[in-house]
Amino acid sequence: MPARFPGGRGVARVAIAGLALSLLALAALAMASNLIMQRATSGVGRLNQISDEWGQVFQSLNAEQDAMRDYLRAGSDVGRKPLASTIGGGEQNLLWLAENGDADDRLVVAVILPAYRSYGRTLRQMIELGDDGASAQVQAQAGQADLAEQALRKQISAQMDRIRLETTGFLEEAEQQNDRLRATSLAMIGVVLLPLGLSAAVLLGYQRRIERQAEANRYQALHDPLTGLANRLLLHEQTDRAVREAARHQDRIGLLLIDLNRFKEVNDTLGHAVGDVLLQQVAERLKGAVRDSDTPARLGGDEFAVLLPRLSAPGDALLVGRRIAESFAEPIVLDDGQVLRTHGSIGISIFPTDAADASQLLQHADIAMYVAKRGRLGPTIYTASLEEPTLDGEPAAL
């Protein structure tokens, strides 16, 4: 009579219990991974929104400074109204930050908002003195405004840098936690694999699910939800990496910053839904005008960028800028037959020709873009002369 294995039922119960416990453990790991990445995505989304508000304040400050310079060159009769209309443009953004920002943002706004209002009063006093013909006092007020603007610009830039570091920290911490979860999952697979092949198969399925979810959440954290392009954070990461590679291999890289002209009018007159369609169409044309190795990005609002690695010559970036401008010039036909036309102001900066690092590359592309926008020029490559007026008072441009 063959011997019976006395513990057969017990082994089966243990195997079933082990499978159930393994599944519960993996489910808990999957939920933990989802919670970690959802928390990171939510945190990054909030930080991106706060960064966009600080960016709007920064742009308002640029607009006020540009309008003041135009006013000083053109005189009170011509430049008064444009300057007056830009004063205080960033105050609503600062009030939003004071109400919705984190503790650090609120503390900084408490310092910046009175300084920003004082800066606006200085500009208004300059206009009043200009109306009275007191040219010497106008210049003195302009000097005070310049000092105030520089101080505000430094504080705002510091806030934007802080938010960028916090965003990177969010993602790194989430990635480290998921690494630990993946290691735990693999250890569990090793334990379960020998006694129960089915448990191993289930564990592998959960492992893949964790990784896919982590990758999906990371993609959402690094891409613009409306257009699918890289967002500001991913562009910074790619630019930092491209600059390091270019310095190592003595290559050139280019950065294009693109600002859509009169986009606010489309939103105000046709609605945000049409504005979103316009942004999506612009993103598609941007992807069609660059190489697969390039990185097109949406930085927020109507501002886009393209990172161009491994350029053969600086002129190649200008060719890409012209190709993008030509693609934007084609009319956009909506589903209801309505035709939209848009144009973009494009600024270009080249590493290492006119930028020593990623931050300077972005800064110089931004200067070139504002020169192109103010002068209604085509794609404009940064040169040091763009930051100085020419003999006729107009900014230099290529």
Secondary structure as a PSIPRED ss2 file (coil, helix, strand):
# PSIPRED VFORMAT (PSIPRED V4.0)

   1 M C   1.000  0.000  0.000
   2 P C   1.000  0.000  0.000
   3 A C   1.000  0.000  0.000
   4 R C   1.000  0.000  0.000
   5 F C   1.000  0.000  0.000
   6 P C   1.000  0.000  0.000
   7 G C   1.000  0.000  0.000
   8 G H   0.000  1.000  0.000
   9 R H   0.000  1.000  0.000
  10 G H   0.000  1.000  0.000
  11 V H   0.000  1.000  0.000
  12 A H   0.000  1.000  0.000
  13 R H   0.000  1.000  0.000
  14 V H   0.000  1.000  0.000
  15 A H   0.000  1.000  0.000
  16 I H   0.000  1.000  0.000
  17 A H   0.000  1.000  0.000
  18 G H   0.000  1.000  0.000
  19 L H   0.000  1.000  0.000
  20 A H   0.000  1.000  0.000
  21 L H   0.000  1.000  0.000
  22 S H   0.000  1.000  0.000
  23 L H   0.000  1.000  0.000
  24 L H   0.000  1.000  0.000
  25 A H   0.000  1.000  0.000
  26 L H   0.000  1.000  0.000
  27 A H   0.000  1.000  0.000
  28 A H   0.000  1.000  0.000
  29 L H   0.000  1.000  0.000
  30 A H   0.000  1.000  0.000
  31 M H   0.000  1.000  0.000
  32 A H   0.000  1.000  0.000
  33 S H   0.000  1.000  0.000
  34 N H   0.000  1.000  0.000
  35 L H   0.000  1.000  0.000
  36 I H   0.000  1.000  0.000
  37 M H   0.000  1.000  0.000
  38 Q H   0.000  1.000  0.000
  39 R H   0.000  1.000  0.000
  40 A H   0.000  1.000  0.000
  41 T H   0.000  1.000  0.000
  42 S H   0.000  1.000  0.000
  43 G H   0.000  1.000  0.000
  44 V H   0.000  1.000  0.000
  45 G H   0.000  1.000  0.000
  46 R H   0.000  1.000  0.000
  47 L H   0.000  1.000  0.000
  48 N H   0.000  1.000  0.000
  49 Q H   0.000  1.000  0.000
  50 I H   0.000  1.000  0.000
  51 S H   0.000  1.000  0.000
  52 D H   0.000  1.000  0.000
  53 E H   0.000  1.000  0.000
  54 W H   0.000  1.000  0.000
  55 G H   0.000  1.000  0.000
  56 Q H   0.000  1.000  0.000
  57 V H   0.000  1.000  0.000
  58 F H   0.000  1.000  0.000
  59 Q H   0.000  1.000  0.000
  60 S H   0.000  1.000  0.000
  61 L H   0.000  1.000  0.000
  62 N H   0.000  1.000  0.000
  63 A H   0.000  1.000  0.000
  64 E H   0.000  1.000  0.000
  65 Q H   0.000  1.000  0.000
  66 D H   0.000  1.000  0.000
  67 A H   0.000  1.000  0.000
  68 M H   0.000  1.000  0.000
  69 R H   0.000  1.000  0.000
  70 D H   0.000  1.000  0.000
  71 Y H   0.000  1.000  0.000
  72 L H   0.000  1.000  0.000
  73 R H   0.000  1.000  0.000
  74 A H   0.000  1.000  0.000
  75 G C   1.000  0.000  0.000
  76 S H   0.000  1.000  0.000
  77 D H   0.000  1.000  0.000
  78 V H   0.000  1.000  0.000
  79 G H   0.000  1.000  0.000
  80 R H   0.000  1.000  0.000
  81 K H   0.000  1.000  0.000
  82 P H   0.000  1.000  0.000
  83 L H   0.000  1.000  0.000
  84 A H   0.000  1.000  0.000
  85 S H   0.000  1.000  0.000
  86 T H   0.000  1.000  0.000
  87 I C   1.000  0.000  0.000
  88 G C   1.000  0.000  0.000
  89 G C   1.000  0.000  0.000
  90 G C   1.000  0.000  0.000
  91 E H   0.000  1.000  0.000
  92 Q H   0.000  1.000  0.000
  93 N H   0.000  1.000  0.000
  94 L H   0.000  1.000  0.000
  95 L H   0.000  1.000  0.000
  96 W H   0.000  1.000  0.000
  97 L H   0.000  1.000  0.000
  98 A H   0.000  1.000  0.000
  99 E H   0.000  1.000  0.000
 100 N H   0.000  1.000  0.000
 101 G C   1.000  0.000  0.000
 102 D C   1.000  0.000  0.000
 103 A H   0.000  1.000  0.000
 104 D H   0.000  1.000  0.000
 105 D H   0.000  1.000  0.000
 106 R H   0.000  1.000  0.000
 107 L H   0.000  1.000  0.000
 108 V H   0.000  1.000  0.000
 109 V H   0.000  1.000  0.000
 110 A H   0.000  1.000  0.000
 111 V H   0.000  1.000  0.000
 112 I H   0.000  1.000  0.000
 113 L H   0.000  1.000  0.000
 114 P H   0.000  1.000  0.000
 115 A H   0.000  1.000  0.000
 116 Y H   0.000  1.000  0.000
 117 R H   0.000  1.000  0.000
 118 S H   0.000  1.000  0.000
 119 Y H   0.000  1.000  0.000
 120 G H   0.000  1.000  0.000
 121 R H   0.000  1.000  0.000
 122 T H   0.000  1.000  0.000
 123 L H   0.000  1.000  0.000
 124 R H   0.000  1.000  0.000
 125 Q H   0.000  1.000  0.000
 126 M H   0.000  1.000  0.000
 127 I H   0.000  1.000  0.000
 128 E H   0.000  1.000  0.000
 129 L H   0.000  1.000  0.000
 130 G H   0.000  1.000  0.000
 131 D H   0.000  1.000  0.000
 132 D C   1.000  0.000  0.000
 133 G C   1.000  0.000  0.000
 134 A C   1.000  0.000  0.000
 135 S H   0.000  1.000  0.000
 136 A H   0.000  1.000  0.000
 137 Q H   0.000  1.000  0.000
 138 V H   0.000  1.000  0.000
 139 Q H   0.000  1.000  0.000
 140 A H   0.000  1.000  0.000
 141 Q H   0.000  1.000  0.000
 142 A H   0.000  1.000  0.000
 143 G H   0.000  1.000  0.000
 144 Q H   0.000  1.000  0.000
 145 A H   0.000  1.000  0.000
 146 D H   0.000  1.000  0.000
 147 L H   0.000  1.000  0.000
 148 A H   0.000  1.000  0.000
 149 E H   0.000  1.000  0.000
 150 Q H   0.000  1.000  0.000
 151 A H   0.000  1.000  0.000
 152 L H   0.000  1.000  0.000
 153 R H   0.000  1.000  0.000
 154 K H   0.000  1.000  0.000
 155 Q H   0.000  1.000  0.000
 156 I H   0.000  1.000  0.000
 157 S H   0.000  1.000  0.000
 158 A H   0.000  1.000  0.000
 159 Q H   0.000  1.000  0.000
 160 M H   0.000  1.000  0.000
 161 D H   0.000  1.000  0.000
 162 R H   0.000  1.000  0.000
 163 I H   0.000  1.000  0.000
 164 R H   0.000  1.000  0.000
 165 L H   0.000  1.000  0.000
 166 E H   0.000  1.000  0.000
 167 T H   0.000  1.000  0.000
 168 T H   0.000  1.000  0.000
 169 G H   0.000  1.000  0.000
 170 F H   0.000  1.000  0.000
 171 L H   0.000  1.000  0.000
 172 E H   0.000  1.000  0.000
 173 E H   0.000  1.000  0.000
 174 A H   0.000  1.000  0.000
 175 E H   0.000  1.000  0.000
 176 Q H   0.000  1.000  0.000
 177 Q H   0.000  1.000  0.000
 178 N H   0.000  1.000  0.000
 179 D H   0.000  1.000  0.000
 180 R H   0.000  1.000  0.000
 181 L H   0.000  1.000  0.000
 182 R H   0.000  1.000  0.000
 183 A H   0.000  1.000  0.000
 184 T H   0.000  1.000  0.000
 185 S H   0.000  1.000  0.000
 186 L H   0.000  1.000  0.000
 187 A H   0.000  1.000  0.000
 188 M H   0.000  1.000  0.000
 189 I H   0.000  1.000  0.000
 190 G H   0.000  1.000  0.000
 191 V H   0.000  1.000  0.000
 192 V H   0.000  1.000  0.000
 193 L H   0.000  1.000  0.000
 194 L C   1.000  0.000  0.000
 195 P C   1.000  0.000  0.000
 196 L C   1.000  0.000  0.000
 197 G H   0.000  1.000  0.000
 198 L H   0.000  1.000  0.000
 199 S H   0.000  1.000  0.000
 200 A H   0.000  1.000  0.000
 201 A H   0.000  1.000  0.000
 202 V H   0.000  1.000  0.000
 203 L H   0.000  1.000  0.000
 204 L H   0.000  1.000  0.000
 205 G H   0.000  1.000  0.000
 206 Y H   0.000  1.000  0.000
 207 Q H   0.000  1.000  0.000
 208 R H   0.000  1.000  0.000
 209 R H   0.000  1.000  0.000
 210 I H   0.000  1.000  0.000
 211 E H   0.000  1.000  0.000
 212 R H   0.000  1.000  0.000
 213 Q H   0.000  1.000  0.000
 214 A H   0.000  1.000  0.000
 215 E H   0.000  1.000  0.000
 216 A H   0.000  1.000  0.000
 217 N H   0.000  1.000  0.000
 218 R H   0.000  1.000  0.000
 219 Y H   0.000  1.000  0.000
 220 Q H   0.000  1.000  0.000
 221 A H   0.000  1.000  0.000
 222 L H   0.000  1.000  0.000
 223 H E   0.000  0.000  1.000
 224 D C   1.000  0.000  0.000
 225 P C   1.000  0.000  0.000
 226 L C   1.000  0.000  0.000
 227 T C   1.000  0.000  0.000
 228 G C   1.000  0.000  0.000
 229 L C   1.000  0.000  0.000
 230 A E   0.000  0.000  1.000
 231 N C   1.000  0.000  0.000
 232 R H   0.000  1.000  0.000
 233 L H   0.000  1.000  0.000
 234 L H   0.000  1.000  0.000
 235 L H   0.000  1.000  0.000
 236 H H   0.000  1.000  0.000
 237 E H   0.000  1.000  0.000
 238 Q H   0.000  1.000  0.000
 239 T H   0.000  1.000  0.000
 240 D H   0.000  1.000  0.000
 241 R H   0.000  1.000  0.000
 242 A H   0.000  1.000  0.000
 243 V H   0.000  1.000  0.000
 244 R H   0.000  1.000  0.000
 245 E H   0.000  1.000  0.000
 246 A H   0.000  1.000  0.000
 247 A H   0.000  1.000  0.000
 248 R H   0.000  1.000  0.000
 249 H H   0.000  1.000  0.000
 250 Q C   1.000  0.000  0.000
 251 D C   1.000  0.000  0.000
 252 R E   0.000  0.000  1.000
 253 I E   0.000  0.000  1.000
 254 G E   0.000  0.000  1.000
 255 L E   0.000  0.000  1.000
 256 L E   0.000  0.000  1.000
 257 L E   0.000  0.000  1.000
 258 I E   0.000  0.000  1.000
 259 D E   0.000  0.000  1.000
 260 L E   0.000  0.000  1.000
 261 N C   1.000  0.000  0.000
 262 R C   1.000  0.000  0.000
 263 F H   0.000  1.000  0.000
 264 K H   0.000  1.000  0.000
 265 E H   0.000  1.000  0.000
 266 V H   0.000  1.000  0.000
 267 N H   0.000  1.000  0.000
 268 D H   0.000  1.000  0.000
 269 T H   0.000  1.000  0.000
 270 L H   0.000  1.000  0.000
 271 G C   1.000  0.000  0.000
 272 H H   0.000  1.000  0.000
 273 A H   0.000  1.000  0.000
 274 V H   0.000  1.000  0.000
 275 G H   0.000  1.000  0.000
 276 D H   0.000  1.000  0.000
 277 V H   0.000  1.000  0.000
 278 L H   0.000  1.000  0.000
 279 L H   0.000  1.000  0.000
 280 Q H   0.000  1.000  0.000
 281 Q H   0.000  1.000  0.000
 282 V H   0.000  1.000  0.000
 283 A H   0.000  1.000  0.000
 284 E H   0.000  1.000  0.000
 285 R H   0.000  1.000  0.000
 286 L H   0.000  1.000  0.000
 287 K H   0.000  1.000  0.000
 288 G H   0.000  1.000  0.000
 289 A C   1.000  0.000  0.000
 290 V C   1.000  0.000  0.000
 291 R C   1.000  0.000  0.000
 292 D C   1.000  0.000  0.000
 293 S C   1.000  0.000  0.000
 294 D C   1.000  0.000  0.000
 295 T E   0.000  0.000  1.000
 296 P E   0.000  0.000  1.000
 297 A E   0.000  0.000  1.000
 298 R E   0.000  0.000  1.000
 299 L E   0.000  0.000  1.000
 300 G E   0.000  0.000  1.000
 301 G C   1.000  0.000  0.000
 302 D C   1.000  0.000  0.000
 303 E E   0.000  0.000  1.000
 304 F E   0.000  0.000  1.000
 305 A E   0.000  0.000  1.000
 306 V E   0.000  0.000  1.000
 307 L E   0.000  0.000  1.000
 308 L E   0.000  0.000  1.000
 309 P E   0.000  0.000  1.000
 310 R E   0.000  0.000  1.000
 311 L E   0.000  0.000  1.000
 312 S C   1.000  0.000  0.000
 313 A C   1.000  0.000  0.000
 314 P H   0.000  1.000  0.000
 315 G H   0.000  1.000  0.000
 316 D H   0.000  1.000  0.000
 317 A H   0.000  1.000  0.000
 318 L H   0.000  1.000  0.000
 319 L H   0.000  1.000  0.000
 320 V H   0.000  1.000  0.000
 321 G H   0.000  1.000  0.000
 322 R H   0.000  1.000  0.000
 323 R H   0.000  1.000  0.000
 324 I H   0.000  1.000  0.000
 325 A H   0.000  1.000  0.000
 326 E H   0.000  1.000  0.000
 327 S H   0.000  1.000  0.000
 328 F H   0.000  1.000  0.000
 329 A H   0.000  1.000  0.000
 330 E C   1.000  0.000  0.000
 331 P C   1.000  0.000  0.000
 332 I E   0.000  0.000  1.000
 333 V E   0.000  0.000  1.000
 334 L C   1.000  0.000  0.000
 335 D C   1.000  0.000  0.000
 336 D C   1.000  0.000  0.000
 337 G C   1.000  0.000  0.000
 338 Q C   1.000  0.000  0.000
 339 V E   0.000  0.000  1.000
 340 L E   0.000  0.000  1.000
 341 R C   1.000  0.000  0.000
 342 T C   1.000  0.000  0.000
 343 H C   1.000  0.000  0.000
 344 G E   0.000  0.000  1.000
 345 S E   0.000  0.000  1.000
 346 I E   0.000  0.000  1.000
 347 G E   0.000  0.000  1.000
 348 I E   0.000  0.000  1.000
 349 S E   0.000  0.000  1.000
 350 I E   0.000  0.000  1.000
 351 F E   0.000  0.000  1.000
 352 P C   1.000  0.000  0.000
 353 T C   1.000  0.000  0.000
 354 D C   1.000  0.000  0.000
 355 A C   1.000  0.000  0.000
 356 A C   1.000  0.000  0.000
 357 D C   1.000  0.000  0.000
 358 A H   0.000  1.000  0.000
 359 S H   0.000  1.000  0.000
 360 Q H   0.000  1.000  0.000
 361 L H   0.000  1.000  0.000
 362 L H   0.000  1.000  0.000
 363 Q H   0.000  1.000  0.000
 364 H H   0.000  1.000  0.000
 365 A H   0.000  1.000  0.000
 366 D H   0.000  1.000  0.000
 367 I H   0.000  1.000  0.000
 368 A H   0.000  1.000  0.000
 369 M H   0.000  1.000  0.000
 370 Y H   0.000  1.000  0.000
 371 V H   0.000  1.000  0.000
 372 A H   0.000  1.000  0.000
 373 K H   0.000  1.000  0.000
 374 R H   0.000  1.000  0.000
 375 G H   0.000  1.000  0.000
 376 R C   1.000  0.000  0.000
 377 L C   1.000  0.000  0.000
 378 G C   1.000  0.000  0.000
 379 P C   1.000  0.000  0.000
 380 T E   0.000  0.000  1.000
 381 I E   0.000  0.000  1.000
 382 Y C   1.000  0.000  0.000
 383 T C   1.000  0.000  0.000
 384 A H   0.000  1.000  0.000
 385 S H   0.000  1.000  0.000
 386 L H   0.000  1.000  0.000
 387 E H   0.000  1.000  0.000
 388 E C   1.000  0.000  0.000
 389 P E   0.000  0.000  1.000
 390 T C   1.000  0.000  0.000
 391 L C   1.000  0.000  0.000
 392 D C   1.000  0.000  0.000
 393 G C   1.000  0.000  0.000
 394 E C   1.000  0.000  0.000
 395 P E   0.000  0.000  1.000
 396 A C   1.000  0.000  0.000
 397 A C   1.000  0.000  0.000
 398 L C   1.000  0.000  0.000
